[in-house]
Every structure is written in structure tokens, then in C-alpha cells.
Amino acid sequence: MSLAAHVSSLRFETLRWRDGRLELIDQRVLPARVEFVGCATAEETARAIRDMVVRGAPAIGCAAAYGIALEAARLSAAAPADFAAGLDRAFDALAASRPTAVNLFWALDRMRALVNAAAPARPADIAARLLDEAHRIAAADVAANRAMGGHGAALLADGMRVLTHCNAGALATAGHGTALGVIRSAVAAGKRVSVIAGETRPFLQGARLTAWELTRDGIPVTLIADSMSGHLMSRGEIDAVIVGADRVAANGDVANKIGTYMIAVLARRHRIPFYVAAPLSTIDPRTASGDAIPIEERGAAEVRGHAGLEWTPAGVAVRNPAFDVTPAELVTALITEKGVMREPDSGKIAALLRV
């Protein structure tokens, strides 16, 4: 099988529905082990999101939708008032799991709208509709990623060396990926594209997850420490940057994994295109600019060490913002399932969302 055919046939089960449960690939133990964590309630799903079993904005949104479906199924025999109260608690628990990824709230809004529209149907009927909606959200995410990949692949010339940061692949979505989806689609079209993956401190999503995905795909990947990207750019060894996003503000500012802003500044300095691949569900028209995007602060343990090994002196203060904001002026183009938007701004984004 050719590399292009191999890549186009791959399927990553980041999340799957089996025997009435949500199963999530445990991204905390990759690449050492491939294990799944089962969720039977909304609270278990919220914990899996909070604890980074599942991560990546689109995957979080899909998982949250299934979390609501799980809780509805669990409460399907309850009285209508108890069913409604239980669902309210489920929505609250999932909404509190992670604050930055807007896909989480987008998916919950879709599920809430269905609940409101379905009333006063029987709880069992509403539960069935919620599960169908969760399936639709997951399927639509894969379709959006493949469309995005097709649009973005046109931006990559044969032989390009592409830097990516964090993991915006199949593991961050319901399948195919956003930034890595563009790369997969380019390779499937016959282009020779190689990837430079930043390790992504402190949680090492690039070193553990992106490198694992691309190695399995057979796409050439070179791992670097995050601090090496400027050096490689200065030597002409990077042709383009593609990253994903956890939230795109109404003016085009982009929140993504911490370290993205530094890469965008370096890319502008070296006249290297900086692309953001994100589905429409990641665009938040209610957030005017990046200044209003909530930035999650995670625990100090992620910075102090990894996988049980601690290398930091006891008592030292730690900061751990999980995301930063890249101003729209540094974004060469925003790649969505509806096409490529060059130099995104508030007017272009508003027009895109009206289509």
C-alpha cells in the first residue's frame, strides 16, 4: 500500500460508543500503552476531560455531548422533574471541566437546545434523541476535519517542512485532525510533507501524541524541544507552521496551547506563514477578542515533573497557564471546513459565520 493510501485509510478511535458506555483512549499513558477509559455518567466524563484522559477542543466537545447522553440514559426511568434536575447537574459538571476550549460549550449548547425543544417528551425519548445528537456531533466533526484538510492541503507545496505545536491530530478530535488533518490530506494527495513537532512542555503533547500519530501514519516527523524552533527558522529549515486552536475570538485572535504565541512571533520575524486550522465550532462570536478568553491555570505538578518523576526543588513557585493568545495580525490564514480565510479579522469572521 502506498503512503498516501495508508494515510487516507487510517482511523483513530479517540472516543467510541460501546455497549452503552463512552470509551476514551487514555492520552495520559500514550505512547507507552494504548488503553481506554470507560465513562458511564456525566461526572465520569467531566473527570476524564479535567484529568486530560481526553483533550483537544473538538474531542472535548464530542466527549461532553456523550456525557450528557450518558446521564440522560441513566435517568431515563426517572420522573420528569428528577430527570430535568439531573440533567441540569450534568450540564453544570461538564461546563466546569475545562474553561478555555469553546467547543465544550458549543456542544453543550446543542444538547441543551435539544432538551428544551423536546420537552415535554418522556425522559426515555429525550435520552434517545440526545444519544442520536451526540453521534451526529461526532460524525460532523470528522466531516469538518476532512473538509478542512482538503482546503488546507492546497497551502502546502510538495516537499514542505511544517512545524506544529501541541497535538491537533486525530487524538484531539473525533477523527482525522485539524492541523494534522491538513498534513494528512496533503500526504494523501501525493505531496511529500515532513513535520517538525515541538515537544510541548509541560504536558508533552507533541512528544507523546503528535509523534505517535505521525509515526503510525508513516509521515516523516522530527521531534524538537520547544526552544529550538527559532534556531531552525533562522536556518531556513521550516517552511510553514500549522497549529490548531481551542478558541478563536470574534476578531480572529487565537487561543491555543501555551507556547503558540512565541512560535507565531518567530514565524512573523522569519516571514514564514503561520496557519491555524479550526472548525467553525471553535469560533466564539460572543468573545470579542483574545483579552476576554479565559486562560486555564493547571496544577504545579505538571511543571515540576512528569510520570512520577519530579525534577524541581521543593517549595519553588510554579506558574502553569495552559494556553496563550496569538493576535489575529500574526495569523496568515485561518483554515476551516468552509475554506481558507487569509488575514482573519472581525468582519471576515462575521461574514463566515453568516454563510
N, C-alpha and C positions, 0 to 999 in steps of 0.2 A: 504493500500500500504506500502511495506517495505521502510525503509530509503534509501536503495540502489536504488530501483526502482524510488523512489521520486526524488532523486538527478539526475538520468540519464534522467528523463523526463522534467527537468526544462528548461525554455527558458527565458533569459533576453533580452529584446529589448533595448539594449543600443542605437542603432540607427536603423531607419527604413525608408523605402521609401514609401510615401503615397501621392497619388493624385499629383504627380509631384513635391513633396517637400521632403526635408530631415528633419526628425524629430529626435531629440536627447533628451534622458532622461536628465533632468536638475540635474546634480550631485551636484550642489551648495545647493539645498534645501533638498536633502535626509539626513536622513531618515524621516524627518518630513512630507514631501509631495512627491508624485510621480507625476511629471509634465513633459511635453515635450515642447521643444523649436523648432519652425519651422524655417527652413532656405530655402530661395528661390534664393539666389545668393551666389557667391563665397565670397564676402565681409562679408555677414552674417555668413557664415560658418567659415571664419577666425576669426571673432569676438567671435563666440562660442568656438572655440579652445583656443583663447587667454584668454578668461574670465573664463575658466575652466567649462563651461557647459558640455563639453566632455573632458575627459582626459584619460591617459593611452596610451602608444605608439601605439599599434595596432589599437585602436579605433580612435586615431587621424589620422593615415594613411587612414583608411577607410573613415572617415569624409572628409578628404581633397580630396579623389578621387571623392566622391559625390559632393563636392563643385565645382570641375571642370565640372562635368556633368551638374550641375545646370546652370552654366554660359554659357556652350555651348548651352543648350536648350533655354536659354533666348535670345541668339544671333543667333539662328538658321535661322532666316529670314534675317539676315544682309548680306551685300555684303562680299565676301570672305576676302577682306583686313580688313574690320571692324571686322569681326569675329575673324581673327587671332590676331589683336591688342587687342581685348577684352579678348581673352584667355590668351595672354601674361600678361595682368594686373592681371588676376585671379591667374595665377601661381605665380606671384610675391607676391600678397597679402597673399596667403596661405603659401608660403615658409617663410614669415616673421612672421607667427603667433606664433611659438614656436621653439627655436633653437636646443634643445637637442635631442628630440625624432627622431631618424633617420628614423623610419617608415614613417613619414610625407614626407620626401624627396624621399624615396623609392617609395611610392605610386605616388607622383607627377612625378617622372621619368617614371613610367609605363604609366601614362596618356599622358605625353609629347611624348613618343615614339610612341604611337598610333596615336596622331595627326600628327606627322611627316610622319608616314607610310601611313596614309590615304589621305594625300594631293595628287592630287588636287580635292578630292571628294567635293560634295556640303556640305555646313555647316550643313544642316539638317541631312545628312547621317553621318557626323562625330559626331554630337551630339548624335545620336542614338548609335553609336559604343562606345562612351565614357560612356554612361549610362550602357551599357552591361558590359564594363570593370570594372566599379565601383561595379556592382553586383558580378562580378567574384572575385574581390579583397576581398569583404566582405565574400563571401562563402568560399574562400580559407583560410581566417583567422580562421573561425570556424573549418574547417577541420584540419588545422595545430594544433590548440589548442587541439582538441580531440586526435590527434596522439601523441602530446606532453604529454598529460595527461596519455595516456596508457603507454608510455615509463617511465615516471617519477613515476607512481604509484608503479612500481616494486621496487623502492628505499625505500618505506615506509612500515615498518613492522606493523603488527596488534598491535594496542594499542599505537602507537606513538603519542607524543605530539609535534606539529610542530609550530614553531614561524614564522610568516610572518610579513612583514613591508609594509606599504602603502596599495594600493589596486591593485592587479594583478588578478582580477577575471573577471566575465562576463562584469562588468561595464567598464573595461579597454580594452575590446576587442569587436569584433563583436558577441561574444558568448562563453560560457564555461570558458574561462580564461586561463592564463598561470600558475602562481604559484597556484592559487586556482583551476585551471583546473586539476592540478596534484592531489590535495587533493580530488576534486570531483570524479575523476576517481578511486582513491583508495577506497573511500567510496562505489562507485557504484560496485566495485569488491568485496565488502563484508568486507572490513577492517574497524576496529574501529579506526578512526583517530580523534583526537581533535586538535583544533587550539588555539594558543595564538596570539592575534592580538595587535601589538603596535599601539598606538593611531595615530602616525604620525603627530607630530607638524611640521609646524604651520597650515596646511590646514585640518588636522584631517581625512585624507582618511581612515585610519584604523578604527578609532572610528565611523565614519559615514557610510562608504561604505562597508568595509570588514565585519564589524559586522552585517550590514543589510543583505548583501548577505547570509552569513552563517546562520544567524538566520532564514531567509526564507527557506533555504535548510534543516534546522533541523540538521546541523552539529554542534557539541558542540564547542563553542567559548568562550574564556575568554579574556576580554579587559584589557590591562595594559598600564600604562604610558611608554613612550619610555625609560625612565631612569631605568626601573625595570628589563630589560632583563638580565643584567649581574648578578644580585642577583638571579634570577630564574635559570640561568645556573649553578651558583656556588652550588645551592642546588639540582642539578640533576633533575630539573623539565622541561627541554627542551631536546628533543631527536634529533631534526633536525631543520634547518632553510631553508625555501624556499622563494625566492623573485623573482620578475620579473625584467625587465630591460628596459631602454629607449634607450640604445645604447651599443653594445658590440664592442670594438675595435678589430683590426686585431690580436692583441697579446693576446686577452682574457680578458683585463681589462673591467670592467662593470660599466656603469653609471646607477644609479638608484636613487630613491627618497632620499633626504638628510636624513642621519641617518643610511643608509645601511652599510657604511664603518665601523662605530663603532660596529655594530652587527657582521660583518664578523670578526673583530679583536677579539671580545669577544668569538665568536664561535671557532676560532683557539686556543685561550687560554684554552678553556674548552674541546677541542677535540670533538666538535660537528660538524657534516657535514653541510656545507653551500652550498646549491644548488641554481642555477639560472635557471629559466625557461623562455625561449625566443624563438620566431620563427626565422627562417633564415632572415626574413626581418628586424630584429633588429640588425643583424651583419653588421658592416660597414667596409668592407675591405679597404676603402680609408682612414680610420683613423688609423694610425699606433699604437697608444697607448692611454691610458686614458688621458695623458697630453694634447692631441690635441682635446679632446671632449669639445665643448663649453658648459659652465655651465650657465644656465639661472638664472638671478637675478630678483626676483619678487618684487613687491611693499612692502613697510613697513607696510601697513595696515594689511596684513595677520599675521604679528608677533605681532602687537600692540593689537589685539583683534580678535573677531570673531562674525559674525552675528549681527553687530551693537553695540556690547559691547566692549569698549576699557578699558584695564586694565593697560596700560603703561603710565608713567609720560610724560607729554607733552615735546617735544623737545629732547627726548633721541634718540641717533643714533641707527639705526637698520640695520642689515645685513640679507638678506633673499636669500641665494643661494638655488635653488630648488632641486639640485641634488648633489651627491658626487660620487667619483670614487673608486671602490673596485679593488685593483690589482688582476690580474689573479691568483697569487700564493695563494690567500686566498679562491679561488673558488674550492670546492671539485669536482663539476661536473656541466657542462652546459647541460641542457635538451632542446632539440629541437625536431621538428617533425620528424627528421631523426634518432633520438636515443639519447643516453646519452654519452657525451664526458667527461671523467674524466680528471681532471687537464688540463684544456684547455690552449693551447699556440698557437703561430702563425702558426706553422707547422700543427697542428691538425685542426685549423680553416680553413686554406687554402685548406687542403685536403677535408674537409667537403663541402666547397663551390664549389669544382670542381666536386663533385659527381652528 
